[in-house]
Amino acid sequence: MKNLLPLVKNSNKTTNFVGDMNQATRDYIQAHAGDDVRQLALRGTKDSEVDLTFALEQIDGRQKAKTKLPTWAAIDGIVYPPHLSMEQCSSEQTARYKASMTGKGRLVVDLTAGFGVDMAFISQGFERAIHVERQPQLCTISSDNYKRLGLHHIEVICGDGINYLHSLDHADLIYLDPARRDEHGGRTYGIADCTPNVLEILDELLEKADCVLLKLSPMLDWRKAVAELKKVREVHIVSVDNECKELLIKVKNGKGEKVKTTEVVCVNLLSDGHHQFFKFTYSPQAIYSSPSQGGDGGGSYHFLFEPNASIMKAGCFDLLAERFGVRQVDKNSHLFVSDKDLPDFPGRQFIIERITSMNKRELKEALAGIDRANITVRNFPMSVAELRKKLKLKDGGDVYVFATTVAEQGHQLLICRKKS
C-alpha cells in the first residue's frame, strides 16, 4: 500500500503521539480498526475533530502489526509510525532472533534506531540502552512506546548516530541498520552505498564497542561483506517462512587477533515455532569441493529435498550434500535426492512419485489424472507460467512438479507429493 496522505480528505489536525489524541480520533480508530484503510482515506470524515491522517496511520499500523509485531498489536496505546517506517522495521521474529544472538551486557547502543523494534528486543538483555534516531517524530513515538512496554532502561536521543558515536565512551554492543536508499529514494545494497557507510567508521566502531552487529540487505553478497569488513566473526542469513529477510554481520575486534574463519549460520524462522538451522565455518582461503550429482536423475531415489531460502543465499550446496548424504540432480539445479528419509533436512521435503522427460507421450502418461499442481522451475528453459500453459495444469492442489535439468538426463519433471 502506498502513502495514504495524498488520498486523505478533511485532515487538518496534527497529532504527534497518542498522548495528544483527542476522544474523537480515539473513537474513530476504535470504530474502524478492521476496515479497509484505502476506502477510509477516500471516504474521509465529516467530523472536523478527527485527525484523519494520524487515525489512518494507526489503523494501518496495527493491522500490519497483528502479523509483523503480534505482541505489540495486543497492547493498547502502542503508537505506529508512518507507512514507510512500518514497512522497513524488523518483524518480531527477526528482532527476537537478534536478541538471542546478542546476549547480555551493561550497555547497548543503536545508532540507527528508527521505530525501535530491534532495540526493544535486543535491549532486554542489557542493563542500559541508548536509542539514537534523527527523525523527531520517530523518537517521540519510540519514547512513548518504550514506556508502555515497560522498557524504562532505554534512553531515546534525537540526533545523528555518527555524531553520537564520536562522543561515546564505550559500549558492550553497537547495533546499526544503515539506510539502504540513496538521496533519490532508490534502493542500494552495497555497504559503501548505505547511510552511514560502515566501512568509513568501522575502526571507530570497534574502538568504542566490544562487538558491532550490522543488519544489511539480504541482496548483498555475504562473501564480499566478509572481505570488506575483514573482522567478521559471524554471518547470520535469516529467513522467515522460507523468505530471506536479513543479513546480520557480527564484527569483533579481538584485541589484535586476526580473524581467519567466520561462522555462517543459515536460519529459517517458521511461523509454527520451529526453526531450521544449518551452520558451517567459512574461510576465504578454503577450496570447497564440487557438489555431488545424481547422474541417474533421481530414478532410484524416493525423496526430493529443496533447501530453504537462507541456504540458497549461502550457496553452501557441497557442504549440505556432504553433511546429509544427499546428491544434487545437477550442479546448477540446487535440488537434492536421496533414498533415505531425512526429517532434519533444512528445507522442504517431498516424496518422488514419477519422473518424466518432456516427451509428449511420457508427459501424458505421467500427468494422467492430474489437473492442478504447484510448479517450481530450477535450471530450466521455461518460466512457471509457460510450463503451466504447456502442461495445461491449474495452480494449487497437493501435487508438486519440479521442472529442472538433471545431469546426463537433460530436462526432466519430478512429480512429487509433500512429505507429511
C-alpha positions in Angstrom: 0.0 0.0 0.0 1.4 3.4 -1.0 1.4 6.5 1.1 -2.1 7.4 2.2 -1.5 11.1 2.6 -2.4 12.2 -1.0 -5.7 10.4 -0.6 -6.8 11.8 2.8 -9.7 14.2 2.9 -10.6 16.6 5.7 -7.3 16.2 7.6 -6.4 19.5 9.2 -5.2 18.2 12.6 -1.7 17.2 13.6 -1.3 14.6 16.3 2.3 13.8 17.4 1.6 10.8 19.5 -1.1 9.0 21.5 -0.9 11.5 24.4 -2.2 14.2 22.1 -5.0 12.2 20.7 -8.5 13.6 21.3 -11.5 11.5 22.1 -13.0 11.9 18.6 -9.8 10.5 17.0 -9.6 7.7 19.5 -13.2 6.7 18.9 -12.7 6.8 15.1 -9.7 4.4 15.4 -11.6 2.0 17.5 -14.7 2.1 15.3 -12.7 1.4 12.1 -10.0 -0.9 13.4 -10.7 -3.6 11.0 -11.8 -1.5 8.0 -10.0 -1.1 4.6 -7.7 1.9 5.1 -7.8 2.9 1.4 -11.6 3.1 1.5 -11.5 5.1 4.7 -9.0 7.6 3.2 -11.1 8.1 0.1 -14.3 8.5 2.1 -12.9 11.0 4.6 -14.9 12.1 7.6 -17.3 14.9 8.4 -16.1 15.1 12.0 -13.6 18.0 12.0 -12.2 16.9 15.4 -10.8 13.7 13.9 -7.2 13.8 12.9 -7.7 11.5 9.9 -4.1 11.2 8.8 -3.0 10.1 12.2 -6.0 7.8 12.7 -5.4 6.0 9.4 -1.7 5.6 10.2 -2.7 3.9 13.5 -5.4 1.7 11.9 -3.0 0.6 9.1 -0.1 0.2 11.5 -2.0 -2.0 13.9 -3.4 -4.2 11.1 0.2 -4.8 9.9 1.4 -5.3 13.5 -1.0 -8.2 14.0 1.2 -10.2 11.7 4.5 -8.4 12.0 4.5 -7.5 15.7 1.8 -9.5 17.4 3.0 -8.8 20.9 2.8 -5.1 20.3 -0.5 -5.3 18.5 -2.1 -6.9 21.6 -1.1 -3.8 23.7 -3.5 -0.9 23.7 -1.8 2.5 23.2 1.2 1.4 21.1 1.8 4.1 18.5 2.6 3.2 14.9 4.8 5.3 12.6 4.0 6.4 9.0 3.7 3.8 6.4 7.3 3.6 5.1 8.8 3.3 8.6 6.3 0.5 9.4 7.3 -1.3 6.2 11.0 -1.0 6.9 11.0 -2.0 10.6 12.0 -5.5 11.7 9.5 -8.2 12.4 9.1 -9.6 15.9 10.5 -12.9 14.7 13.7 -11.4 13.4 14.0 -9.0 16.4 13.7 -11.8 18.8 16.4 -13.7 16.9 18.8 -10.8 17.1 18.2 -10.7 20.9 19.1 -14.4 21.1 22.4 -13.8 19.4 23.5 -10.6 21.2 23.4 -12.0 24.8 23.7 -9.8 27.9 25.7 -6.8 29.0 25.8 -3.4 30.6 25.2 -1.1 27.6 23.8 -1.4 24.1 23.7 1.5 21.6 21.5 1.5 18.5 22.9 4.3 16.2 20.1 4.0 13.6 17.1 3.0 15.8 14.2 4.1 13.6 10.9 2.9 15.0 12.8 1.0 17.8 11.6 -2.6 17.2 15.1 -4.1 17.3 16.1 -2.0 20.2 13.0 -3.1 22.2 14.0 -6.7 22.0 17.8 -6.6 22.0 17.9 -4.2 25.0 16.1 -6.7 27.2 19.5 -8.4 27.8 21.2 -5.2 28.8 21.2 -3.1 31.9 21.1 0.2 29.9 20.2 1.0 26.3 20.6 4.1 24.2 18.3 4.7 21.2 19.7 7.2 18.6 17.4 8.4 15.8 17.5 11.5 13.6 13.7 11.8 12.9 12.0 13.7 15.8 8.6 12.0 15.1 10.1 8.5 15.4 11.9 9.5 18.6 8.6 10.7 20.1 6.8 7.6 19.1 9.5 5.2 20.4 9.8 7.0 23.7 6.1 6.7 24.3 6.1 3.0 23.2 9.0 2.0 25.4 7.1 3.3 28.5 4.1 1.3 27.5 6.3 -1.8 27.0 7.9 -1.3 30.5 11.3 -0.7 28.9 12.3 2.2 31.2 16.0 1.5 30.8 16.1 2.8 27.2 17.2 6.4 26.7 16.0 8.0 23.5 18.3 10.6 21.9 17.2 12.6 18.9 20.3 13.2 16.8 22.8 11.9 14.3 24.1 8.5 15.1 27.6 9.2 13.8 27.9 12.4 15.9 26.8 10.4 18.9 29.4 7.7 18.1 32.2 10.3 18.3 31.1 11.2 21.8 30.6 7.7 23.0 33.0 6.3 25.6 32.3 2.6 25.5 29.5 0.1 24.9 29.3 -3.7 25.0 27.3 -3.7 21.8 26.7 -1.2 19.0 23.9 -2.0 16.5 23.4 -0.4 13.1 20.8 -0.8 10.4 22.2 1.5 7.7 19.6 3.2 5.4 19.5 1.3 2.1 18.1 4.1 0.0 20.0 6.8 -1.9 19.2 10.5 -2.0 16.7 9.9 -4.8 14.9 7.2 -2.8 16.3 4.3 -4.9 17.4 1.1 -3.2 21.1 0.4 -2.6 22.7 -2.8 -1.5 26.5 -2.3 -1.2 27.9 -1.5 2.2 29.6 1.6 0.9 26.4 2.9 -0.7 24.4 2.8 2.5 24.0 5.6 5.1 26.1 5.6 7.2 28.9 4.0 5.2 30.1 1.5 7.8 33.4 0.9 6.0 34.4 4.5 6.8 33.6 4.3 10.5 34.5 0.7 11.2 37.7 1.4 13.1 35.9 3.8 15.4 33.0 1.4 16.0 35.5 -1.3 17.1 37.3 1.1 19.3 34.1 2.1 21.0 32.4 -1.3 21.4 33.3 -4.9 22.2 31.0 -6.1 19.4 29.3 -4.5 16.4 26.2 -6.0 14.9 25.1 -4.9 11.4 21.8 -5.5 9.7 22.4 -5.5 5.9 20.3 -6.2 2.8 19.7 -9.9 2.0 20.6 -8.9 -1.6 24.2 -8.3 -0.6 26.9 -10.8 -1.4 27.8 -12.0 2.1 31.3 -13.2 1.0 32.0 -9.7 -0.3 30.8 -8.3 3.0 33.2 -10.6 4.9 36.1 -9.5 2.7 35.3 -5.8 3.0 34.7 -5.7 6.8 37.8 -8.0 7.5 37.0 -8.8 11.2 33.7 -10.6 10.7 33.2 -13.4 13.3 29.7 -14.4 12.4 27.3 -14.1 9.4 23.6 -14.9 10.0 21.4 -15.3 7.0 17.9 -15.0 8.3 14.7 -16.2 6.6 11.1 -16.1 7.8 8.9 -18.9 6.4 11.4 -19.5 3.6 11.7 -15.9 2.5 15.2 -14.4 3.0 14.8 -11.2 5.1 18.0 -10.1 6.7 21.8 -10.5 6.5 23.3 -10.0 10.0 27.0 -9.4 10.4 28.8 -9.6 13.8 32.1 -7.9 13.9 34.6 -8.1 16.8 38.0 -6.5 17.2 39.6 -9.4 19.0 42.3 -7.3 20.5 44.6 -7.6 17.6 43.7 -11.2 16.8 43.4 -11.8 13.1 40.1 -13.3 12.0 40.9 -16.4 9.9 37.4 -18.0 9.8 33.8 -16.9 10.0 30.9 -18.9 11.4 28.0 -18.8 9.0 24.5 -19.5 10.3 21.6 -20.2 8.0 18.3 -20.0 9.8 14.8 -20.3 8.6 12.3 -19.0 11.3 9.0 -20.8 10.9 5.6 -19.5 12.0 4.9 -22.8 13.8 7.7 -22.0 16.2 10.2 -24.5 14.7 13.4 -23.2 13.3 15.8 -24.7 10.7 19.5 -24.2 11.3 22.5 -25.0 9.1 25.9 -23.9 10.3 29.4 -24.0 8.8 32.8 -22.4 9.0 33.9 -20.2 6.1 37.4 -19.2 5.2 38.1 -17.1 2.1 41.2 -19.3 1.5 39.4 -22.6 1.7 38.8 -24.6 -1.5 35.4 -26.3 -1.4 34.8 -29.5 -3.4 32.2 -29.6 -6.1 28.8 -30.9 -5.0 28.0 -34.5 -5.9 25.4 -35.1 -8.6 22.7 -37.7 -9.1 23.6 -38.9 -12.6 20.6 -41.3 -12.8 18.2 -38.3 -12.5 16.9 -39.5 -9.2 15.3 -42.5 -10.7 16.5 -44.8 -7.9 15.7 -42.2 -5.2 12.5 -41.8 -3.2 12.9 -38.4 -1.7 13.5 -34.9 -3.1 14.8 -32.1 -0.9 14.7 -28.3 -1.6 17.0 -26.2 0.6 15.4 -23.3 2.4 16.0 -19.7 1.3 18.9 -19.0 3.7 20.9 -22.0 2.4 20.1 -20.9 -1.2 21.5 -17.5 -0.3 24.6 -19.0 1.4 25.3 -21.2 -1.6 26.8 -24.0 0.6 25.4 -26.8 -1.5 28.5 -29.0 -1.4 28.6 -28.9 2.4 24.9 -29.7 2.5 25.3 -32.7 0.3 28.2 -34.0 2.3 26.6 -33.5 5.7 23.2 -35.1 4.8 24.4 -37.7 2.3 22.2 -36.3 -0.5 23.0 -35.8 -4.1 22.3 -32.9 -6.4 20.4 -33.7 -9.5 22.7 -31.2 -11.3 25.3 -28.7 -10.1 23.1 -25.7 -11.1 19.7 -27.1 -10.1 20.1 -27.0 -6.3 17.7 -29.8 -5.8 18.8 -32.9 -3.8 17.7 -36.5 -3.9 18.1 -39.4 -1.5 16.8 -42.9 -0.9 16.6 -42.1 2.8 14.0 -40.1 4.8 15.8 -37.1 6.3 13.4 -35.3 8.7 16.1 -32.9 9.9 16.9 -31.6 6.4 16.7 -27.8 6.4 14.2 -27.2 3.7 11.1 -28.6 2.1 10.8 -32.4 1.7 8.9 -34.4 -1.0 8.2 -38.0 -2.0 9.0 -38.6 -5.6 6.1 -40.4 -7.3 7.1 -40.1 -11.0 9.8 -38.7 -13.2 9.3 -37.8 -16.9 11.1 -36.2 -19.7 9.4 -33.5 -21.8 8.4 -36.1 -24.4 4.7 -35.7 -25.2 3.8 -39.3 -24.7 5.7 -39.6 -21.4 4.2 -36.4 -20.2 0.7 -37.5 -20.9 1.2 -40.8 -19.1 3.0 -39.2 -16.1 0.3 -36.5 -15.7 -2.7 -38.7 -16.1 -5.4 -37.8 -13.6 -3.6 -34.6 -12.6 -5.4 -31.3 -13.4 -3.6 -28.9 -11.0 -0.2 -28.7 -9.4 2.3 -26.4 -7.6 5.1 -25.8 -10.1 8.7 -24.9 -9.3 11.3 -24.2 -12.0 15.0 -24.6 -11.4 17.7 -24.5 -14.1 15.0 -25.0 -16.7 14.4 -23.1 -20.0 10.8 -22.2 -19.3 9.1 -20.0 -16.8 6.4 -21.3 -14.4 3.7 -19.6 -16.4 5.0 -21.0 -19.7 5.2 -24.5 -18.3 1.8 -24.3 -16.7 0.3 -23.3 -20.0 2.1 -26.1 -21.8 1.1 -28.8 -19.3 -2.5 -27.3 -19.0 -2.4 -27.5 -15.2 -4.2 -25.2 -12.8 -2.4 -23.8 -9.8 -2.7 -25.5 -6.3 -3.5 -28.9 -5.1 -1.3 -31.5 -3.3 0.9 -32.3 -6.4 4.3 -30.6 -6.7 6.1 -30.5 -10.1 9.8 -29.6 -10.1 11.0 -28.8 -13.6 14.8 -28.9 -13.7 17.9 -30.1 -15.6 19.2 -33.4 -14.4 22.9 -34.4 -15.0 23.2 -36.6 -18.1 19.4 -36.8 -18.4 18.5 -33.3 -19.7 15.2 -31.5 -18.9 13.1 -33.5 -16.5 9.9 -33.1 -14.4 9.9 -34.6 -11.0 6.3 -35.2 -9.8 6.1 -35.3 -6.1 3.9 -35.0 -3.0 4.9 -33.1 0.1 6.1 -35.3 2.9 3.7 -35.1 5.8 
